[in-house]
Amino acid sequence: MREFLGGLGRKYARLATDIAVRKPGLWRFFRPLMRKQFDAIAPVWDTMRDPTHLLPYEEALATVEPAPGRALDLGTGTGEGAFAIARRFPRAEVVGADLADRMLEEARRKTPPGLRERLRFEHADASRLPYADGSFDLVAHANMIPFFDELDRVVAPGGWALFAFSSGAETPIYVAPERLRDELARRGFVDFADFAAGKGTALLARKGERT
Ligand SMILES: C[S@@+](CC[C@H](N)C(=O)[O-])C[C@H]1O[C@@H](n2cnc3c(N)ncnc32)[C@H](O)[C@@H]1O
């Protein structure tokens, strides 16, 4: 499986990302294999990660203000992004969501006791989230396919969207910043900021206030 993810799996992830961004309705054809792939790799996922993989994500988080009260880490995998949010914002209620139940099991097992009261992990598909409109002040993605309509729906006015890619354009699940900006601007997001740290990149944007 490690070899699969190293070659064919990376190509599959890039193809699924490109198609889901352009035609979100086609995501359902990619979902079963994507889920199976990440369930299979869950026990060794952390051993495959570069220790600097979340640097751009954390740099972007450091600029988010005011501190979010409710935050979602989408495609959380083994939970490292959700842990980073919970540590940076000590009052935030944080949800880590993922399709792959074995990834979620790892995330729950690893959750530090000090974070357990305000951090939970839930099964959810980012293309159809089980959360009410405006549920979150921050929705973060680390190496995760964005679904812009659902993202726009669950981010509260004035809230933040974050996208980080651990190896920049070399990341298997990657969306170019121009595309992210374009999709977000069309939905009323503003205040774009780019980050580069370690081998990776990130983009942060704020949803406009609507009255
Ligand atoms: C490349 S991994 C990234 C995991 C983690 N964020 C990290 O950076 O280490 C992508 C994760 O997104 C999850 N995923 C992919 N598509 C998803 C979707 N539509 N909804 C929820 N999770 C999804 C996968 O199961 C996998 O755990």
The ligand as a MOL file (V3000), in Angstrom:
LIG
                    3D

  0  0  0     0  0            999 V3000
M  V30 BEGIN CTAB
M  V30 COUNTS 27 29 0 0 0
M  V30 BEGIN ATOM
M  V30 1 C -3.6140 13.8020 2.2190 0
M  V30 2 S -4.5770 13.3630 3.6330 0 CHG=1
M  V30 3 C -4.2400 14.7590 4.7000 0
M  V30 4 C -4.4440 14.4480 6.1500 0
M  V30 5 C -4.0160 15.5750 7.0860 0
M  V30 6 N -4.8170 16.7580 6.8920 0
M  V30 7 C -2.5420 15.8510 6.8960 0
M  V30 8 O -2.2100 16.8800 6.2980 0
M  V30 9 O -1.7300 15.0320 7.3480 0 CHG=-1
M  V30 10 C -6.2310 13.7280 3.0450 0
M  V30 11 C -7.2900 13.3500 4.0450 0
M  V30 12 O -8.5220 13.8770 3.5800 0
M  V30 13 C -9.5170 12.8880 3.6990 0
M  V30 14 N -10.5340 13.2060 2.6840 0
M  V30 15 C -10.4150 13.1750 1.3380 0
M  V30 16 N -11.5470 13.6070 0.7570 0
M  V30 17 C -12.4040 13.9100 1.7600 0
M  V30 18 C -13.7320 14.4200 1.8100 0
M  V30 19 N -14.4350 14.6940 0.7040 0
M  V30 20 N -14.3050 14.6320 3.0130 0
M  V30 21 C -13.6160 14.3670 4.1550 0
M  V30 22 N -12.3580 13.8830 4.1750 0
M  V30 23 C -11.7570 13.6680 2.9960 0
M  V30 24 C -8.7970 11.5710 3.4960 0
M  V30 25 O -9.5070 10.4800 4.0640 0
M  V30 26 C -7.4660 11.8430 4.1880 0
M  V30 27 O -7.5060 11.5080 5.5520 0
M  V30 END ATOM
M  V30 BEGIN BOND
M  V30 1 1 1 2
M  V30 2 1 2 3
M  V30 3 1 2 10
M  V30 4 1 3 4
M  V30 5 1 4 5
M  V30 6 1 5 6
M  V30 7 1 5 7
M  V30 8 2 7 8
M  V30 9 1 7 9
M  V30 10 1 10 11
M  V30 11 1 11 12
M  V30 12 1 11 26
M  V30 13 1 12 13
M  V30 14 1 13 14
M  V30 15 1 13 24
M  V30 16 1 14 15
M  V30 17 1 14 23
M  V30 18 2 15 16
M  V30 19 1 16 17
M  V30 20 1 17 18
M  V30 21 2 17 23
M  V30 22 1 18 19
M  V30 23 2 18 20
M  V30 24 1 20 21
M  V30 25 2 21 22
M  V30 26 1 22 23
M  V30 27 1 24 25
M  V30 28 1 24 26
M  V30 29 1 26 27
M  V30 END BOND
M  V30 END CTAB
M  END
